[in-house]
């Protein structure tokens, strides 16, 4: 269970959340850096704050991508 949790939560969701937030804010502000959205180990409050939003946004993006793929397979009668 720990391996599945590490792959699903640690890699996939945080990767999707971090990159989605970065590219969304990059549209409005050219000077934003990817490090602005990563967890900072020195400040525990900021680390939790950034990690929570990365996880939350990543979870939403993962569900939307999963739903889109299943819907596409359903429309093409491959499911």
Phi, psi and omega in degrees: 000326181292325178292317178297318178296321179293319180289312184289307185278315187284315187266304189289307185291314180292325177297312179296318181294315181296312182290324178295314178296319182297309183290329176295313180284338177293332177298319185269334183221114183290337186271002182287144180244155179294332179294338179294337183255357179274159180290135177259121184288339183284319181256111185292322180296314179292326179296315178294318182299309181292319179296322179296313181292322176298317180294315183296312179294320178297322178295317178297315180296320179298316179293321178294318177296318179297315179297318179297319179293316179294320178296318178297318177295325178292317180295322180277004180058037176259358182251000000 
